[in-house]
């Protein structure tokens, strides 16, 4: 069987995840937390499956390399934005998360235009930050859905997300600042 013909599947799964953002946001907005949980679970499964297929069968593409993390980020930012808008999460947390992301993107653009081309690969603290954000959103939605979870999860989760955002954002600044400084010295 020629697996090359199936290379489109990871990108299609990423596209499905992008399409799930609007119904996910709507479910959160109207407090249908069990539906939001289901949509979030499906989106997470598509993320895991597209990554597995891309790696296992080498079905990687430039589009997937860009679209996959953007789809993940869009889903997370949507979750934090809507849960902040509906007063489930504090505004300062959303501002911190968004500020971190804007700092990284802004720094990447400055590096690109002042220093040169680079390949942005996620760092271990960045991956940990994403994992913490996903787990906390999952926990918050579970609590809001009335499922049997201790509500203390929300308070602990808020501080875990804040700490990981500050740490991973600082890590990106230090690492890419050092690279920029070394490149400017050459």
C-alpha positions as CSV (number, residue, x, y, z in Angstrom):
1,X,0.0,0.0,0.0
2,X,1.3,3.4,-0.9
3,X,1.1,5.5,2.2
4,X,2.2,8.6,0.3
5,X,-1.4,9.0,-0.9
6,X,-2.5,9.5,2.7
7,X,-0.1,12.4,3.6
8,X,-3.1,14.8,3.7
9,X,-4.6,13.2,6.8
10,X,-2.5,15.1,9.5
11,X,-3.3,18.4,7.8
12,X,-7.0,17.5,7.6
13,X,-7.0,16.7,11.3
14,X,-5.4,20.0,12.0
15,X,-8.2,21.7,9.9
16,X,-10.8,19.8,11.9
17,X,-9.3,21.1,15.1
18,X,-9.5,24.7,13.7
19,X,-13.1,24.1,12.8
20,X,-13.9,22.9,16.3
21,X,-12.7,26.3,17.8
22,X,-16.0,28.1,17.1
23,X,-18.4,25.5,18.6
24,X,-16.0,25.1,21.5
25,X,-16.1,28.9,22.2
26,X,-19.9,28.9,21.9
27,X,-20.3,26.0,24.3
28,X,-18.1,27.8,26.9
29,X,-20.0,31.1,26.3
30,X,-23.4,29.6,27.0
31,X,-22.1,27.5,29.9
32,X,-22.6,24.1,28.2
33,X,-19.4,22.8,29.8
34,X,-20.0,19.1,29.2
35,X,-20.3,19.8,25.5
36,X,-17.2,22.0,25.7
37,X,-15.4,19.1,27.4
38,X,-16.5,16.8,24.6
39,X,-15.3,19.2,21.9
40,X,-12.0,19.8,23.7
41,X,-11.5,16.0,24.0
42,X,-12.1,15.5,20.3
43,X,-9.7,18.4,19.5
44,X,-7.1,16.9,21.7
45,X,-7.5,13.5,20.1
46,X,-7.1,15.0,16.6
47,X,-3.9,16.8,17.8
48,X,-2.4,13.6,19.2
49,X,-3.4,11.6,16.1
50,X,-2.1,14.1,13.6
51,X,1.2,14.3,15.4
52,X,1.5,10.5,15.6
53,X,0.7,10.1,11.9
54,X,3.1,12.9,10.8
55,X,5.9,11.4,12.8
56,X,5.2,7.7,12.3
57,X,4.7,7.8,8.5
58,X,6.9,10.9,7.9
59,X,3.8,12.7,6.6
60,X,5.3,16.1,7.7
61,X,4.6,19.2,5.7
62,X,5.5,22.8,5.9
63,X,1.8,23.7,6.2
64,X,1.4,21.2,9.1
65,X,4.5,22.5,10.8
66,X,2.9,26.0,10.9
67,X,-0.8,25.2,11.1
68,X,-0.6,22.5,13.9
69,X,0.9,24.7,16.6
70,X,-1.3,27.7,15.5
71,X,-4.4,25.5,15.8
72,X,-3.3,24.4,19.3
73,X,-2.6,28.0,20.3
74,X,-5.8,29.3,18.9
75,X,-7.8,26.6,20.8
76,X,-6.0,27.5,24.1
77,X,-6.2,31.2,23.6
78,X,-9.9,30.9,22.8
79,X,-10.5,28.8,26.0
80,X,-8.7,31.3,28.2
81,X,-10.3,34.3,26.5
82,X,-13.9,32.9,26.8
83,X,-13.4,31.7,30.4
84,X,-12.0,35.1,31.3
85,X,-14.9,36.9,29.5
86,X,-17.4,34.8,31.5
87,X,-15.5,35.6,34.7
88,X,-14.4,32.0,35.3
89,X,-10.7,33.0,35.2
90,X,-9.1,36.2,36.2
91,X,-8.3,38.9,33.6
92,X,-4.7,39.1,34.8
93,X,-4.1,35.4,33.9
94,X,-5.3,35.9,30.4
95,X,-3.2,39.1,30.0
96,X,-0.2,37.1,31.2
97,X,-0.8,34.2,28.8
98,X,-1.4,36.6,25.9
99,X,1.5,38.8,26.8
100,X,3.9,35.8,26.9
101,X,2.8,34.7,23.4
102,X,3.0,38.2,22.0
103,X,6.5,38.6,23.6
104,X,7.6,35.4,21.9
105,X,6.1,36.3,18.5
106,X,7.4,39.9,18.7
107,X,10.9,38.6,19.6
108,X,10.8,36.2,16.8
109,X,9.9,38.9,14.3
110,X,12.6,41.3,15.6
111,X,15.1,38.4,15.4
112,X,14.0,37.6,11.8
113,X,14.2,41.2,10.6
114,X,17.3,42.3,12.5
115,X,19.4,39.2,12.8
116,X,18.3,36.6,10.2
117,X,16.2,33.6,9.4
118,X,15.6,31.0,12.1
119,X,13.6,27.9,12.8
120,X,11.5,28.4,15.9
121,X,11.3,25.1,17.7
122,X,9.5,24.8,21.0
123,X,11.7,24.6,24.1
124,X,11.1,22.1,26.9
125,X,9.7,24.9,29.2
126,X,7.5,26.0,26.3
127,X,6.1,22.5,25.9
128,X,5.7,22.2,29.6
129,X,3.8,25.5,29.6
130,X,1.4,24.2,26.9
131,X,0.9,21.0,28.8
132,X,0.1,22.9,32.0
133,X,-2.3,25.2,30.1
134,X,-4.1,22.2,28.5
135,X,-4.4,20.4,31.8
136,X,-5.7,23.4,33.7
137,X,-8.3,24.2,31.0
138,X,-9.4,20.6,31.1
139,X,-9.6,20.8,34.9
140,X,-11.5,24.1,34.9
141,X,-14.0,22.8,32.4
142,X,-14.5,19.6,34.4
143,X,-15.1,21.6,37.6
144,X,-17.5,23.9,35.7
145,X,-19.3,20.9,34.2
146,X,-20.1,19.8,37.8
147,X,-18.1,16.6,37.5
148,X,-16.6,15.2,40.7
149,X,-13.3,17.1,41.0
150,X,-12.1,19.2,43.8
151,X,-12.7,22.9,43.0
152,X,-9.3,23.8,44.6
153,X,-8.0,22.6,41.2
154,X,-8.9,26.0,39.8
155,X,-6.9,28.0,42.3
156,X,-3.9,25.8,42.0
157,X,-4.2,25.6,38.2
158,X,-4.3,29.4,37.9
159,X,-1.0,29.8,39.8
160,X,0.6,26.8,37.9
161,X,-0.3,28.5,34.5
162,X,1.0,31.8,35.7
163,X,4.3,30.3,37.0
164,X,4.8,28.3,33.8
165,X,4.0,31.2,31.6
166,X,6.5,33.5,33.3
167,X,9.2,30.8,33.4
168,X,8.8,29.7,29.8
169,X,8.5,33.3,28.6
170,X,11.7,34.2,30.4
171,X,13.4,31.1,29.1
172,X,12.6,32.1,25.5
173,X,13.9,35.7,26.1
174,X,17.2,34.4,27.6
175,X,17.8,31.8,25.0
176,X,16.9,33.9,21.9
177,X,18.5,37.0,23.4
178,X,21.7,35.1,23.8
179,X,21.5,33.8,20.2
180,X,20.8,37.3,18.9
181,X,23.7,38.7,20.9
182,X,26.1,36.0,19.6
183,X,24.9,36.5,16.0
184,X,25.4,40.3,16.3
185,X,28.9,39.7,17.5
186,X,29.9,37.6,14.5
